[in-house]
Amino acid sequence: MYLIHLSILLGLSFMAAAAEEPPFFPEEDLEARTAAVSEGELSFLDTPPAKPVHHHENLIRITAASLEDGWVTLEQCHRHLDPVPLLEIVYHPRRIRNIQLLSSRNIGASRVMDAKVELRDIRQDAELCLQADSRSLHPMGDGAFQLRNGPYMRRFLDGYYPMRLTIAVHYPAAMIRFSALRPLPLDAERTSESKGVIRWDGWFQGRLFTELDFNLIQDN
């Protein structure tokens, strides 16, 4: 058995039983596999990997109600999943609710069990999309809020492999303003911002926690 940790939004992890070698590199590609692995130190990649890697997409919606209770709505997709016989996506039971599977491809079977999604017979180029409510918006005092996610990681044994992350956060621009995003690089190549929407899309390797800061718009 080996573990692939792809921890996202309040501690999601993948568990899979399979052969000894990691599924995302062919057996003969030992040099590429060795070059791609890290020991968990976070680094952002300026150049995408040569082949598609696990792509994790989050669409998060902050509403007026979220500012009161901390619950946001989440639409989440996992693309280019590694082919393995069994995979479990496990969330923090007190910080996730109403998990619903929206679509899947190249996956033999999938089901929701409390705060966990179980996948079986994951084949090449598999993907899964779901939606849920997540309690990830935290009041910080003096009209400040912080949206926390992570850790995001793609792990095999003690090594971490590249993955792609896309985050799009929709928020009520008449009520709060975006102020900071850490530790993601805020450059034009990876970040875009418009009224009520902040988006980041890029590749990284290691363990990644994200923090997005917002502030209430005070009446004059």
Secondary structure as a PSIPRED ss2 file (coil, helix, strand):
# PSIPRED VFORMAT (PSIPRED V4.0)

   1 M C   1.000  0.000  0.000
   2 Y E   0.000  0.000  1.000
   3 L E   0.000  0.000  1.000
   4 I E   0.000  0.000  1.000
   5 H C   1.000  0.000  0.000
   6 L C   1.000  0.000  0.000
   7 S C   1.000  0.000  0.000
   8 I C   1.000  0.000  0.000
   9 L C   1.000  0.000  0.000
  10 L C   1.000  0.000  0.000
  11 G C   1.000  0.000  0.000
  12 L C   1.000  0.000  0.000
  13 S E   0.000  0.000  1.000
  14 F E   0.000  0.000  1.000
  15 M E   0.000  0.000  1.000
  16 A E   0.000  0.000  1.000
  17 A C   1.000  0.000  0.000
  18 A C   1.000  0.000  0.000
  19 A C   1.000  0.000  0.000
  20 E C   1.000  0.000  0.000
  21 E C   1.000  0.000  0.000
  22 P C   1.000  0.000  0.000
  23 P C   1.000  0.000  0.000
  24 F C   1.000  0.000  0.000
  25 F C   1.000  0.000  0.000
  26 P C   1.000  0.000  0.000
  27 E C   1.000  0.000  0.000
  28 E C   1.000  0.000  0.000
  29 D C   1.000  0.000  0.000
  30 L H   0.000  1.000  0.000
  31 E H   0.000  1.000  0.000
  32 A H   0.000  1.000  0.000
  33 R H   0.000  1.000  0.000
  34 T H   0.000  1.000  0.000
  35 A H   0.000  1.000  0.000
  36 A H   0.000  1.000  0.000
  37 V C   1.000  0.000  0.000
  38 S E   0.000  0.000  1.000
  39 E C   1.000  0.000  0.000
  40 G C   1.000  0.000  0.000
  41 E C   1.000  0.000  0.000
  42 L C   1.000  0.000  0.000
  43 S E   0.000  0.000  1.000
  44 F E   0.000  0.000  1.000
  45 L E   0.000  0.000  1.000
  46 D C   1.000  0.000  0.000
  47 T C   1.000  0.000  0.000
  48 P C   1.000  0.000  0.000
  49 P C   1.000  0.000  0.000
  50 A C   1.000  0.000  0.000
  51 K C   1.000  0.000  0.000
  52 P C   1.000  0.000  0.000
  53 V C   1.000  0.000  0.000
  54 H C   1.000  0.000  0.000
  55 H E   0.000  0.000  1.000
  56 H E   0.000  0.000  1.000
  57 E E   0.000  0.000  1.000
  58 N E   0.000  0.000  1.000
  59 L E   0.000  0.000  1.000
  60 I E   0.000  0.000  1.000
  61 R E   0.000  0.000  1.000
  62 I C   1.000  0.000  0.000
  63 T C   1.000  0.000  0.000
  64 A C   1.000  0.000  0.000
  65 A C   1.000  0.000  0.000
  66 S H   0.000  1.000  0.000
  67 L H   0.000  1.000  0.000
  68 E H   0.000  1.000  0.000
  69 D H   0.000  1.000  0.000
  70 G C   1.000  0.000  0.000
  71 W E   0.000  0.000  1.000
  72 V E   0.000  0.000  1.000
  73 T E   0.000  0.000  1.000
  74 L E   0.000  0.000  1.000
  75 E E   0.000  0.000  1.000
  76 Q E   0.000  0.000  1.000
  77 C E   0.000  0.000  1.000
  78 H E   0.000  0.000  1.000
  79 R E   0.000  0.000  1.000
  80 H E   0.000  0.000  1.000
  81 L E   0.000  0.000  1.000
  82 D C   1.000  0.000  0.000
  83 P C   1.000  0.000  0.000
  84 V C   1.000  0.000  0.000
  85 P C   1.000  0.000  0.000
  86 L E   0.000  0.000  1.000
  87 L E   0.000  0.000  1.000
  88 E E   0.000  0.000  1.000
  89 I E   0.000  0.000  1.000
  90 V E   0.000  0.000  1.000
  91 Y C   1.000  0.000  0.000
  92 H C   1.000  0.000  0.000
  93 P C   1.000  0.000  0.000
  94 R C   1.000  0.000  0.000
  95 R C   1.000  0.000  0.000
  96 I E   0.000  0.000  1.000
  97 R E   0.000  0.000  1.000
  98 N E   0.000  0.000  1.000
  99 I E   0.000  0.000  1.000
 100 Q E   0.000  0.000  1.000
 101 L E   0.000  0.000  1.000
 102 L E   0.000  0.000  1.000
 103 S E   0.000  0.000  1.000
 104 S E   0.000  0.000  1.000
 105 R E   0.000  0.000  1.000
 106 N E   0.000  0.000  1.000
 107 I E   0.000  0.000  1.000
 108 G E   0.000  0.000  1.000
 109 A E   0.000  0.000  1.000
 110 S E   0.000  0.000  1.000
 111 R E   0.000  0.000  1.000
 112 V E   0.000  0.000  1.000
 113 M E   0.000  0.000  1.000
 114 D C   1.000  0.000  0.000
 115 A C   1.000  0.000  0.000
 116 K E   0.000  0.000  1.000
 117 V E   0.000  0.000  1.000
 118 E E   0.000  0.000  1.000
 119 L E   0.000  0.000  1.000
 120 R E   0.000  0.000  1.000
 121 D E   0.000  0.000  1.000
 122 I E   0.000  0.000  1.000
 123 R E   0.000  0.000  1.000
 124 Q E   0.000  0.000  1.000
 125 D E   0.000  0.000  1.000
 126 A E   0.000  0.000  1.000
 127 E E   0.000  0.000  1.000
 128 L E   0.000  0.000  1.000
 129 C E   0.000  0.000  1.000
 130 L E   0.000  0.000  1.000
 131 Q E   0.000  0.000  1.000
 132 A E   0.000  0.000  1.000
 133 D E   0.000  0.000  1.000
 134 S E   0.000  0.000  1.000
 135 R E   0.000  0.000  1.000
 136 S C   1.000  0.000  0.000
 137 L E   0.000  0.000  1.000
 138 H E   0.000  0.000  1.000
 139 P E   0.000  0.000  1.000
 140 M E   0.000  0.000  1.000
 141 G E   0.000  0.000  1.000
 142 D C   1.000  0.000  0.000
 143 G C   1.000  0.000  0.000
 144 A E   0.000  0.000  1.000
 145 F E   0.000  0.000  1.000
 146 Q E   0.000  0.000  1.000
 147 L E   0.000  0.000  1.000
 148 R E   0.000  0.000  1.000
 149 N E   0.000  0.000  1.000
 150 G E   0.000  0.000  1.000
 151 P E   0.000  0.000  1.000
 152 Y E   0.000  0.000  1.000
 153 M C   1.000  0.000  0.000
 154 R C   1.000  0.000  0.000
 155 R E   0.000  0.000  1.000
 156 F E   0.000  0.000  1.000
 157 L C   1.000  0.000  0.000
 158 D C   1.000  0.000  0.000
 159 G E   0.000  0.000  1.000
 160 Y E   0.000  0.000  1.000
 161 Y C   1.000  0.000  0.000
 162 P C   1.000  0.000  0.000
 163 M E   0.000  0.000  1.000
 164 R E   0.000  0.000  1.000
 165 L E   0.000  0.000  1.000
 166 T E   0.000  0.000  1.000
 167 I E   0.000  0.000  1.000
 168 A E   0.000  0.000  1.000
 169 V E   0.000  0.000  1.000
 170 H E   0.000  0.000  1.000
 171 Y C   1.000  0.000  0.000
 172 P C   1.000  0.000  0.000
 173 A C   1.000  0.000  0.000
 174 A C   1.000  0.000  0.000
 175 M C   1.000  0.000  0.000
 176 I E   0.000  0.000  1.000
 177 R E   0.000  0.000  1.000
 178 F E   0.000  0.000  1.000
 179 S E   0.000  0.000  1.000
 180 A E   0.000  0.000  1.000
 181 L E   0.000  0.000  1.000
 182 R E   0.000  0.000  1.000
 183 P C   1.000  0.000  0.000
 184 L C   1.000  0.000  0.000
 185 P C   1.000  0.000  0.000
 186 L C   1.000  0.000  0.000
 187 D C   1.000  0.000  0.000
 188 A C   1.000  0.000  0.000
 189 E C   1.000  0.000  0.000
 190 R C   1.000  0.000  0.000
 191 T E   0.000  0.000  1.000
 192 S E   0.000  0.000  1.000
 193 E E   0.000  0.000  1.000
 194 S E   0.000  0.000  1.000
 195 K C   1.000  0.000  0.000
 196 G C   1.000  0.000  0.000
 197 V E   0.000  0.000  1.000
 198 I E   0.000  0.000  1.000
 199 R E   0.000  0.000  1.000
 200 W E   0.000  0.000  1.000
 201 D E   0.000  0.000  1.000
 202 G E   0.000  0.000  1.000
 203 W E   0.000  0.000  1.000
 204 F E   0.000  0.000  1.000
 205 Q E   0.000  0.000  1.000
 206 G C   1.000  0.000  0.000
 207 R C   1.000  0.000  0.000
 208 L E   0.000  0.000  1.000
 209 F E   0.000  0.000  1.000
 210 T E   0.000  0.000  1.000
 211 E E   0.000  0.000  1.000
 212 L E   0.000  0.000  1.000
 213 D E   0.000  0.000  1.000
 214 F E   0.000  0.000  1.000
 215 N E   0.000  0.000  1.000
 216 L E   0.000  0.000  1.000
 217 I C   1.000  0.000  0.000
 218 Q C   1.000  0.000  0.000
 219 D C   1.000  0.000  0.000
 220 N C   1.000  0.000  0.000
